[in-house]
């Protein structure tokens, strides 16, 4: 059954491409919804053990046998990819109309292969190949009138390409050394072999390269400079896909090798933790001085990623028994899934406000805008992003800080205070939206408000259900 579902999923993607070429826009939404239904069915029917599958058609076309297998995070990231792609295409078709549908579907295919791949060659190629449709989406936004007259426009392309090249080279170097060491391209087999390897110097070199490569994709301090600039210049759908999917590919890369990080020298991990501490303090201070809404949400993502990895690395070096570490990794998956939806929803609302007002300045966008429903959804997403009770990130941080307090209660309290600053920042930004009285013209929202609310409601429902531990129970991951 599972083989039929996976093959049907990829066939439906090809059908969408054919319909795009034939300009049959009136039927593409039905097929995209079919893909989402297939994703849900695949999760409901997936066995507990990880099974490897080989798509014969793909192997025949490219002349290479790709090892494909879904793990738990791959399954749910594929489902989130379906949701965010559906939202992006509807937003693109009904409102923006920048002809980005081809790029969105190409991005969809690339990431589906990435989250199902168990092959070091495929992972190395697909890891940075997803940058190409993102660049095309960003470049299409430059077609707006007079956008080139703004200072600094175009730097995001340079930063995105530069960081992608460096990250991709580090990953390729690591995968190449793994292949030379073990003579197999299967990631699962390679991890099993590396667990019993005595070449600790080479393993440290490989794992540090993978750690830095994934950190660049996750925009962890000090590799975070590119993210804010790219979000500022990217259109709404570009920001949704970048925050919801592209950043999580870095975590997925770490997840594949995360149980090998115990072999990295402890001194290296301690230095990395110090760097993350500096980054989270600097960005927590910087977030209160931001007037650009999209850069502000990007800083939110950077703070969350730094916080998550500080806790993960501290548990790794503080625990001789891997039980707490294994449990926390599964909790971290839960938090990453929730963060993908929350950040995607925030960029959807903030991006829509920018598309309406053509302004991202907090001092100019305030209570003169008439749409109480949009701002109520924004408030809920801000609370969810701040780990407020009844939302998904509250469960994650509650369990994470509880696990950390077993080893160091003072450090747990300090990180909890830093996390609470996110809530203060959210309330501060919301105050700027509603209670400032700077001059700006009254802007009435369009009839697209109703469609936007329909797009945002599924995200809110999912993060609330996950907050009650109903939609994706944590014990299912462990």
Secondary structure by P-SEA (a helix, b strand, c coil): caaaaaaaaaaaaaaaaaaaaacccccaaaaaaaaaaaaaaaaaaccccbbbbbcaaaaaaacccccccccaaaaaaaaaaaaaaaaaaaaaaccccccaaaaaaaaaaaaaaaaacccaaaaaaacccaaaaaaaaaaaaccccccccccccaaaaaaaaaaaaaaaaaaaaaaaaaaaacccccaaaaaaaaaaccaaaaaaaaaaaaaaaaaaaaccccccaaaaaaaaaccaaaaaaaaccccaaaaaaaaacccccccccaaaaaaaaaaaaaaaaaaaaaaaacccaaaaaaaaaaaaaaaaaaaaaaaaaacccaaaaaaaaaaaaaaaaaaaaaaaaaaaaaaaaaaacccccccccccccccaaaaaaaaaaaaaaacccccaaaaaaaaaaaaaaaccaaaaaaaaaaaaaaaaaaaaaaaaaccccccccbbbbccaaaaaaaaaaaaaaaaaaaaacccccccccc
